[in-house]
């Protein structure tokens, strides 16, 4: 970064109170047009509240299967499925490949399978006595959109300096299940070794798509909101800078599958995550993701997800709509719900998501959510907007609460909701209010309820009765700004291609 920029950053942080200063200096002017801040509007922004549209897109010939007895199920090194004594040759012959839905191992009998005969393969699975339920794999989308601290209206609104005087998330592990996370010149302070479910390796670095979008990468931006380096004299601040980020890559700018989302959740829950952020969304129920969220909840993990960017009234996207998940919508610089943010009975609260058509603070910058990210030119800063940007504010707040001694998903959600402010009839994130909350703890789910509930009946069936592979579909969130080259900054290693293990059709 240029020297003049670094000096501007130090001056701005001192003025904001994030750095000590002996003499207050006047705020620097807004950045010139050649600034390295890019503005990424929400191109899918609704112009008015919409009625929900129930469409999703299935990947042809690919299904998630839950077996009744997981101890009798295995997958060999060649991807061949074995179910002891229950699969005859005709059934087994339709399955061309299989893998456990957990990233690295089997959990609760969940497996993804590819079949050579689409409808026949589905029926063979559904009718097999070893199978509890089966559903098609769906494609969803990323629900998107300190000298720069002065442009972070979201942090000022959260009174983040007062929050950090009490707790900063130290010691808490937050999994970012997204397009990956890459550490640049000003990235999250503590990034742990994660996993790439999408390409099945140990490199969960982010991928940028300069040919697809002018923005930077989705996952890195989201991780920055949660735990960006703060008080380091560079760039921007984060909600919980003491927290550690556990990156789990589940897809790229083309979308993410329900199989990979579930595998990422299970892997994170098994590898130390205390909070999971899911800035992804789809309009249709996916039982495999529901069960994965319940798996995390049962292990004490707080799961937070974006409500979706369709502007729906009365329809929150999945996975935010699942009972074990804290659903987060977006508000603008006036704490008003944005026109693109989905709402419904499952919505827990609103958090800063941004509106790049506004400049409420008159600081010369649009009111997006400003964070560091990776672009085609390397490390930079982007103003993005969307419920994708709102969710990590709440994930960071959850890390703050856990570091302050709040324990368990039920207690964390109760504090977030009970401590929220009421603005225009909506609950709005207030981290100080959550830290001060002394009220009762309300269970998120009925302990006596079945672990898996929802519109998909036992023994399968398509959501809404639709046949597999029928499109076109539309997910509950807009396309994330993610990309193709997947290298480490500074040329530490060559970029990985963003190939899917099997491409399928995107939304």
Secondary structure as the mmCIF struct_conf table of DSSP 4:
data_model
#
loop_
_struct_conf.conf_type_id
_struct_conf.id
_struct_conf.beg_label_comp_id
_struct_conf.beg_label_asym_id
_struct_conf.beg_label_seq_id
_struct_conf.end_label_comp_id
_struct_conf.end_label_asym_id
_struct_conf.end_label_seq_id
HELX_RH_AL_P HELX_RH_AL_P1 UNK A 3 UNK A 16
TURN_TY1_P TURN_TY1_P1 UNK A 17 UNK A 17
BEND BEND1 UNK A 18 UNK A 19
BEND BEND2 UNK A 22 UNK A 23
HELX_LH_PP_P HELX_LH_PP_P1 UNK A 26 UNK A 32
TURN_TY1_P TURN_TY1_P2 UNK A 33 UNK A 34
BEND BEND3 UNK A 36 UNK A 36
STRN STRN1 UNK A 37 UNK A 40
TURN_TY1_P TURN_TY1_P3 UNK A 43 UNK A 44
BEND BEND4 UNK A 47 UNK A 48
STRN STRN2 UNK A 50 UNK A 50
STRN STRN3 UNK A 57 UNK A 67
BEND BEND5 UNK A 68 UNK A 68
HELX_RH_3T_P HELX_RH_3T_P1 UNK A 70 UNK A 72
STRN STRN4 UNK A 73 UNK A 75
TURN_TY1_P TURN_TY1_P4 UNK A 77 UNK A 78
STRN STRN5 UNK A 81 UNK A 83
TURN_TY1_P TURN_TY1_P5 UNK A 84 UNK A 86
HELX_RH_AL_P HELX_RH_AL_P2 UNK A 89 UNK A 94
STRN STRN6 UNK A 95 UNK A 100
TURN_TY1_P TURN_TY1_P6 UNK A 101 UNK A 102
BEND BEND6 UNK A 103 UNK A 105
TURN_TY1_P TURN_TY1_P7 UNK A 108 UNK A 109
STRN STRN7 UNK A 110 UNK A 115
BEND BEND7 UNK A 116 UNK A 117
HELX_RH_AL_P HELX_RH_AL_P3 UNK A 118 UNK A 127
TURN_TY1_P TURN_TY1_P8 UNK A 129 UNK A 130
STRN STRN8 UNK A 131 UNK A 142
TURN_TY1_P TURN_TY1_P9 UNK A 147 UNK A 148
HELX_RH_3T_P HELX_RH_3T_P2 UNK A 149 UNK A 151
HELX_RH_AL_P HELX_RH_AL_P4 UNK A 153 UNK A 157
TURN_TY1_P TURN_TY1_P10 UNK A 158 UNK A 159
HELX_RH_AL_P HELX_RH_AL_P5 UNK A 160 UNK A 166
TURN_TY1_P TURN_TY1_P11 UNK A 170 UNK A 171
STRN STRN9 UNK A 173 UNK A 178
BEND BEND8 UNK A 179 UNK A 179
TURN_TY1_P TURN_TY1_P12 UNK A 185 UNK A 186
STRN STRN10 UNK A 188 UNK A 188
BEND BEND9 UNK A 189 UNK A 189
STRN STRN11 UNK A 190 UNK A 196
TURN_TY1_P TURN_TY1_P13 UNK A 197 UNK A 200
STRN STRN12 UNK A 201 UNK A 201
BEND BEND10 UNK A 202 UNK A 202
STRN STRN13 UNK A 208 UNK A 208
TURN_TY1_P TURN_TY1_P14 UNK A 210 UNK A 212
BEND BEND11 UNK A 214 UNK A 215
HELX_RH_AL_P HELX_RH_AL_P6 UNK A 218 UNK A 227
STRN STRN14 UNK A 228 UNK A 228
BEND BEND12 UNK A 231 UNK A 235
BEND BEND13 UNK A 239 UNK A 239
TURN_TY1_P TURN_TY1_P15 UNK A 241 UNK A 242
BEND BEND14 UNK A 243 UNK A 243
STRN STRN15 UNK A 244 UNK A 249
STRN STRN16 UNK A 251 UNK A 252
TURN_TY1_P TURN_TY1_P16 UNK A 253 UNK A 254
STRN STRN17 UNK A 255 UNK A 257
HELX_RH_AL_P HELX_RH_AL_P7 UNK A 258 UNK A 270
TURN_TY1_P TURN_TY1_P17 UNK A 271 UNK A 272
BEND BEND15 UNK A 274 UNK A 274
STRN STRN18 UNK A 275 UNK A 278
STRN STRN19 UNK A 280 UNK A 281
STRN STRN20 UNK A 282 UNK A 282
BEND BEND16 UNK A 283 UNK A 284
HELX_RH_AL_P HELX_RH_AL_P8 UNK A 287 UNK A 298
TURN_TY1_P TURN_TY1_P18 UNK A 299 UNK A 300
STRN STRN21 UNK A 302 UNK A 306
BEND BEND17 UNK A 309 UNK A 310
STRN STRN22 UNK A 312 UNK A 313
BEND BEND18 UNK A 314 UNK A 314
HELX_LH_PP_P HELX_LH_PP_P2 UNK A 316 UNK A 317
STRN STRN23 UNK A 318 UNK A 318
TURN_TY1_P TURN_TY1_P19 UNK A 319 UNK A 321
BEND BEND19 UNK A 322 UNK A 322
TURN_TY1_P TURN_TY1_P20 UNK A 323 UNK A 324
STRN STRN24 UNK A 325 UNK A 331
TURN_TY1_P TURN_TY1_P21 UNK A 333 UNK A 334
BEND BEND20 UNK A 335 UNK A 335
HELX_LH_PP_P HELX_LH_PP_P3 UNK A 336 UNK A 336
STRN STRN25 UNK A 337 UNK A 337
HELX_LH_PP_P HELX_LH_PP_P4 UNK A 338 UNK A 338
TURN_TY1_P TURN_TY1_P22 UNK A 339 UNK A 340
STRN STRN26 UNK A 343 UNK A 343
TURN_TY1_P TURN_TY1_P23 UNK A 345 UNK A 346
STRN STRN27 UNK A 347 UNK A 352
STRN STRN28 UNK A 355 UNK A 355
TURN_TY1_P TURN_TY1_P24 UNK A 356 UNK A 357
TURN_TY1_P TURN_TY1_P25 UNK A 360 UNK A 361
BEND BEND21 UNK A 363 UNK A 365
STRN STRN29 UNK A 367 UNK A 367
BEND BEND22 UNK A 368 UNK A 368
STRN STRN30 UNK A 369 UNK A 375
TURN_TY1_P TURN_TY1_P26 UNK A 376 UNK A 377
STRN STRN31 UNK A 378 UNK A 384
BEND BEND23 UNK A 386 UNK A 386
HELX_RH_AL_P HELX_RH_AL_P9 UNK A 387 UNK A 403
TURN_TY1_P TURN_TY1_P27 UNK A 404 UNK A 405
BEND BEND24 UNK A 408 UNK A 408
HELX_RH_AL_P HELX_RH_AL_P10 UNK A 409 UNK A 418
TURN_TY1_P TURN_TY1_P28 UNK A 419 UNK A 419
STRN STRN32 UNK A 421 UNK A 423
TURN_TY1_P TURN_TY1_P29 UNK A 424 UNK A 425
STRN STRN33 UNK A 426 UNK A 428
HELX_RH_AL_P HELX_RH_AL_P11 UNK A 431 UNK A 435
TURN_TY1_P TURN_TY1_P30 UNK A 436 UNK A 436
BEND BEND25 UNK A 439 UNK A 439
BEND BEND26 UNK A 444 UNK A 445
TURN_TY1_P TURN_TY1_P31 UNK A 447 UNK A 448
BEND BEND27 UNK A 449 UNK A 449
BEND BEND28 UNK A 451 UNK A 452
BEND BEND29 UNK A 454 UNK A 456
HELX_LH_PP_P HELX_LH_PP_P5 UNK A 457 UNK A 457
TURN_TY1_P TURN_TY1_P32 UNK A 458 UNK A 459
HELX_RH_3T_P HELX_RH_3T_P3 UNK A 463 UNK A 465
HELX_LH_PP_P HELX_LH_PP_P6 UNK A 466 UNK A 467
TURN_TY1_P TURN_TY1_P33 UNK A 468 UNK A 469
BEND BEND30 UNK A 476 UNK A 477
HELX_LH_PP_P HELX_LH_PP_P7 UNK A 478 UNK A 480
STRN STRN34 UNK A 483 UNK A 483
BEND BEND31 UNK A 484 UNK A 484
STRN STRN35 UNK A 485 UNK A 485
HELX_LH_PP_P HELX_LH_PP_P8 UNK A 487 UNK A 488
HELX_RH_3T_P HELX_RH_3T_P4 UNK A 489 UNK A 491
BEND BEND32 UNK A 492 UNK A 493
HELX_LH_PP_P HELX_LH_PP_P9 UNK A 494 UNK A 497
BEND BEND33 UNK A 501 UNK A 502
#
